[in-house]
Amino acid sequence: MSNRYDSIEIVKNSLGKRYYINNIYPDIPVTDNDIYIITTITDRLDLLANTFYNDSTLYWILASANRLPGDSLVPPVGQQLRVPAPSNIDTIINQYISINEIR
């Protein structure tokens, strides 16, 4: 599986200062196979990604599908989260790679 950090571009400005160009995340459409859960106080996006996808680095899929801010792995308690169907993960990852390779 491809590492999503591989597509983060590092550029230098005219003063030689390095900075990163943000990646673009795909829109993840709702499907009939999606799973819905209600979050509890012990939930974290990386742990949920590990539970559903066997890969904690795919937490960004949960964040993107639920339009959560990217600054925390902890979702709001008591919120319904949509977990994109595990059978669609390869498609989502390929869309992410495709969007970010074009830049």
Contacts in CASP RR format, 6 or more apart in sequence:
PFRMAT RR
TARGET T0000
AUTHOR 0000-0000-0000
METHOD contacts of the structure
MODEL  1
MSNRYDSIEIVKNSLGKRYYINNIYPDIPVTDNDIYIITTITDRLDLLAN
TFYNDSTLYWILASANRLPGDSLVPPVGQQLRVPAPSNIDTIINQYISIN
EIR
1 55 0 8 1.000
1 93 0 8 1.000
2 93 0 8 1.000
2 97 0 8 1.000
3 57 0 8 1.000
4 23 0 8 1.000
4 57 0 8 1.000
4 60 0 8 1.000
4 96 0 8 1.000
7 23 0 8 1.000
7 96 0 8 1.000
7 97 0 8 1.000
7 100 0 8 1.000
7 101 0 8 1.000
8 20 0 8 1.000
8 21 0 8 1.000
8 22 0 8 1.000
8 23 0 8 1.000
9 20 0 8 1.000
9 21 0 8 1.000
9 103 0 8 1.000
10 18 0 8 1.000
10 19 0 8 1.000
10 20 0 8 1.000
10 21 0 8 1.000
11 18 0 8 1.000
11 19 0 8 1.000
11 20 0 8 1.000
11 21 0 8 1.000
12 18 0 8 1.000
12 19 0 8 1.000
13 19 0 8 1.000
21 103 0 8 1.000
23 96 0 8 1.000
23 100 0 8 1.000
24 99 0 8 1.000
24 100 0 8 1.000
24 103 0 8 1.000
25 60 0 8 1.000
25 64 0 8 1.000
25 96 0 8 1.000
25 99 0 8 1.000
26 64 0 8 1.000
26 92 0 8 1.000
26 95 0 8 1.000
26 96 0 8 1.000
26 99 0 8 1.000
28 61 0 8 1.000
28 64 0 8 1.000
28 65 0 8 1.000
28 84 0 8 1.000
28 88 0 8 1.000
28 92 0 8 1.000
30 82 0 8 1.000
31 84 0 8 1.000
31 85 0 8 1.000
31 88 0 8 1.000
33 85 0 8 1.000
33 87 0 8 1.000
33 88 0 8 1.000
34 82 0 8 1.000
34 83 0 8 1.000
34 84 0 8 1.000
34 85 0 8 1.000
35 52 0 8 1.000
35 82 0 8 1.000
35 83 0 8 1.000
35 85 0 8 1.000
36 80 0 8 1.000
36 81 0 8 1.000
36 82 0 8 1.000
36 83 0 8 1.000
37 48 0 8 1.000
37 80 0 8 1.000
37 81 0 8 1.000
37 83 0 8 1.000
38 78 0 8 1.000
38 79 0 8 1.000
38 80 0 8 1.000
38 81 0 8 1.000
39 75 0 8 1.000
39 76 0 8 1.000
39 77 0 8 1.000
39 78 0 8 1.000
39 79 0 8 1.000
39 80 0 8 1.000
39 81 0 8 1.000
40 77 0 8 1.000
40 78 0 8 1.000
41 77 0 8 1.000
43 74 0 8 1.000
43 75 0 8 1.000
43 77 0 8 1.000
44 59 0 8 1.000
44 73 0 8 1.000
44 74 0 8 1.000
44 75 0 8 1.000
45 59 0 8 1.000
45 62 0 8 1.000
45 63 0 8 1.000
45 68 0 8 1.000
45 73 0 8 1.000
45 74 0 8 1.000
45 75 0 8 1.000
46 56 0 8 1.000
46 57 0 8 1.000
46 59 0 8 1.000
46 73 0 8 1.000
47 56 0 8 1.000
48 59 0 8 1.000
48 62 0 8 1.000
48 81 0 8 1.000
48 83 0 8 1.000
49 55 0 8 1.000
49 56 0 8 1.000
49 57 0 8 1.000
49 58 0 8 1.000
49 59 0 8 1.000
49 61 0 8 1.000
49 62 0 8 1.000
50 56 0 8 1.000
52 83 0 8 1.000
52 86 0 8 1.000
53 61 0 8 1.000
53 86 0 8 1.000
53 89 0 8 1.000
58 89 0 8 1.000
58 93 0 8 1.000
59 73 0 8 1.000
60 70 0 8 1.000
61 84 0 8 1.000
61 89 0 8 1.000
61 92 0 8 1.000
62 68 0 8 1.000
62 75 0 8 1.000
62 81 0 8 1.000
62 83 0 8 1.000
62 84 0 8 1.000
63 69 0 8 1.000
63 70 0 8 1.000
65 82 0 8 1.000
65 83 0 8 1.000
65 84 0 8 1.000
66 75 0 8 1.000
66 79 0 8 1.000
66 81 0 8 1.000
66 82 0 8 1.000
68 75 0 8 1.000
75 81 0 8 1.000
84 92 0 8 1.000
END
